[in-house]
Amino acid sequence: MALQAATTLDLTGQVAIVTGAAQGLGRAMAAELATAGASVVLADVQAAKVTEACETLAADGLAVSALVLDITDSAAVADSFQATVGSLGRLDVVVNNAGLGQQLDRISDLSDDEWGRVIAVTLTGTFYCCRAAAAIMEQQESGTIINISSINGQNPAALAAAYNVAKAGVISLTRTLALEMAAYGVRVNAVCPGPVYTDFNRSVMRQRSESLGIGEEEMIERVRGAVPLGRWGEPEDIARMVGWLASPAAGWMTGEIVRVSGGLEGVSAAPPKRSRTGD
Ligand SMILES: NC(=O)c1ccc[n+]([C@@H]2O[C@H](COP(=O)([O-])OP(=O)(O)OC[C@H]3O[C@@H](n4cnc5c(N)ncnc54)[C@H](O)[C@@H]3O)[C@@H](O)[C@H]2O)c1
């Protein structure tokens, strides 16, 4: 039998939630899923920004709605995911994209507060969303969850221990949940983006250039030069993979960790030895 040609992305009739969708990668993911025909709930803690993102996509004729949600609020996550099923009838796709970078610091100087702040959103919030989605999808016996990790989750960068650990945790969470949900036909995969110049990475580049004692422009160029495909990523590079993983084209994939990074495996960025007081 001849293989069928690949079709364009069609998610007509599907209901999706994308967290952290007010800006950056999440906003592009929401646009990708909605353009493919899904009804998309854009969830974010930034009320004004998520409303504005939603209005912009709706003006293009896309079926979107805004949800103000802090993913560190376990009860609010469970309630709002259930409310989505109540209002839209089902839940087919959940993209756990919301995450925080950290203030760069050596582990020896990393504060309890900064460790806790990053883990609470980037790992624990992702867990709350995975749990709420899994409970609904187990009942439905269908659905797919896509978690956004990072190349840092596979290959840690210096000075970002809390973030690296949170993203490595997201990979483990993904693989564990994939096993637990397989009997229900629910697929769970993760995407590890490489560098994309969003607000998130603007802050990282500023801090990294300071830590290495070089200019910000030089740092941006250094990262670009390290990417085998020779350019920074665009939000759409990541969004297209999310759309594809959500689609039936990925119907036999679960527990996979997919790197989308122009071939970049990680940024080690070891800082120089610091001078001791009195040197
Ligand atoms: N940009 C990159 O280069 C890059 C690389 C690898 C991984 N990632 C990951 O991709 C995801 C998106 O990154 P981005 O660059 O678009 O970041 P971003 O900072 O531009 O956007 C993140 C969004 O998450 C939202 N958010 C933060 N805390 C939240 C909370 N508690 N509840 C709900 N929403 C919350 C923010 O309001 C924001 O809209 C993150 O998980 C990030 O770690 C990004």
The ligand as an SDF file (V2000), in Angstrom:
LIG
                    3D

 44 48  0  0  0  0  0  0  0  0999 V2000
   13.2480   31.8480   24.6790 N   0  0  0  0  0  0  0  0  0  0  0  0
   14.1130   30.8590   24.7060 C   0  0  0  0  0  0  0  0  0  0  0  0
   15.2090   30.9690   24.1650 O   0  0  0  0  0  0  0  0  0  0  0  0
   13.7750   29.5710   25.3900 C   0  0  0  0  0  0  0  0  0  0  0  0
   14.6810   28.5070   25.2580 C   0  0  0  0  0  0  0  0  0  0  0  0
   14.3820   27.3050   25.8840 C   0  0  0  0  0  0  0  0  0  0  0  0
   13.2120   27.1650   26.6100 C   0  0  0  0  0  0  0  0  0  0  0  0
   12.3560   28.2220   26.7230 N   0  0  0  0  0  0  0  0  0  0  0  0
   11.1460   28.0230   27.5080 C   0  0  0  0  0  0  0  0  0  0  0  0
   10.0240   28.3480   26.7090 O   0  0  0  0  0  0  0  0  0  0  0  0
    8.9810   28.8680   27.5300 C   0  0  0  0  0  0  0  0  0  0  0  0
    8.5440   30.2190   27.0030 C   0  0  0  0  0  0  0  0  0  0  0  0
    9.6660   31.0590   26.9470 O   0  0  0  0  0  0  0  0  0  0  0  0
    9.6040   32.5580   26.3690 P   0  0  0  0  0  0  0  0  0  0  0  0
   10.9510   32.8270   25.8590 O   0  0  0  0  0  0  0  0  0  0  0  0
    8.4260   32.7470   25.5260 O   0  0  0  0  0  0  0  0  0  0  0  0
    9.4500   33.3530   27.7680 O   0  0  0  0  0  0  0  0  0  0  0  0
    8.6740   34.7120   28.1270 P   0  0  0  0  0  0  0  0  0  0  0  0
    9.2440   35.1310   29.4430 O   0  0  0  0  0  0  0  0  0  0  0  0
    8.7190   35.6720   26.9890 O   0  0  0  0  0  0  0  0  0  0  0  0
    7.1660   34.2180   28.3190 O   0  0  0  0  0  0  0  0  0  0  0  0
    6.8010   33.4050   29.3950 C   0  0  0  0  0  0  0  0  0  0  0  0
    5.3370   33.6260   29.7010 C   0  0  0  0  0  0  0  0  0  0  0  0
    4.9990   32.8200   30.8520 O   0  0  0  0  0  0  0  0  0  0  0  0
    4.1670   33.5960   31.6940 C   0  0  0  0  0  0  0  0  0  0  0  0
    4.2460   33.1410   33.0890 N   0  0  0  0  0  0  0  0  0  0  0  0
    5.2700   33.2910   33.9380 C   0  0  0  0  0  0  0  0  0  0  0  0
    4.9330   32.8190   35.1530 N   0  0  0  0  0  0  0  0  0  0  0  0
    3.6630   32.3690   35.0650 C   0  0  0  0  0  0  0  0  0  0  0  0
    2.7550   31.7930   36.0040 C   0  0  0  0  0  0  0  0  0  0  0  0
    3.1010   31.6030   37.2800 N   0  0  0  0  0  0  0  0  0  0  0  0
    1.5350   31.4300   35.5610 N   0  0  0  0  0  0  0  0  0  0  0  0
    1.1780   31.6370   34.2720 C   0  0  0  0  0  0  0  0  0  0  0  0
    1.9770   32.2050   33.3520 N   0  0  0  0  0  0  0  0  0  0  0  0
    3.2120   32.5640   33.7400 C   0  0  0  0  0  0  0  0  0  0  0  0
    4.7040   35.0140   31.5570 C   0  0  0  0  0  0  0  0  0  0  0  0
    3.7590   35.9930   31.9830 O   0  0  0  0  0  0  0  0  0  0  0  0
    5.0230   35.0880   30.0720 C   0  0  0  0  0  0  0  0  0  0  0  0
    3.9160   35.5430   29.3230 O   0  0  0  0  0  0  0  0  0  0  0  0
    9.5370   28.9080   28.9510 C   0  0  0  0  0  0  0  0  0  0  0  0
    9.1630   27.7420   29.6460 O   0  0  0  0  0  0  0  0  0  0  0  0
   11.0350   28.9260   28.7120 C   0  0  0  0  0  0  0  0  0  0  0  0
   11.7450   28.4090   29.8090 O   0  0  0  0  0  0  0  0  0  0  0  0
   12.6160   29.4200   26.1290 C   0  0  0  0  0  0  0  0  0  0  0  0
  1  2  1  0
  2  3  2  0
  2  4  1  0
  4  5  1  0
  4 44  2  0
  5  6  2  0
  6  7  1  0
  7  8  2  0
  8  9  1  0
  8 44  1  0
  9 10  1  0
  9 42  1  0
 10 11  1  0
 11 12  1  0
 11 40  1  0
 12 13  1  0
 13 14  1  0
 14 15  2  0
 14 16  1  0
 14 17  1  0
 17 18  1  0
 18 19  2  0
 18 20  1  0
 18 21  1  0
 21 22  1  0
 22 23  1  0
 23 24  1  0
 23 38  1  0
 24 25  1  0
 25 26  1  0
 25 36  1  0
 26 27  1  0
 26 35  1  0
 27 28  2  0
 28 29  1  0
 29 30  1  0
 29 35  2  0
 30 31  1  0
 30 32  2  0
 32 33  1  0
 33 34  2  0
 34 35  1  0
 36 37  1  0
 36 38  1  0
 38 39  1  0
 40 41  1  0
 40 42  1  0
 42 43  1  0
M  CHG  2   8   1  16  -1
M  END
$$$$
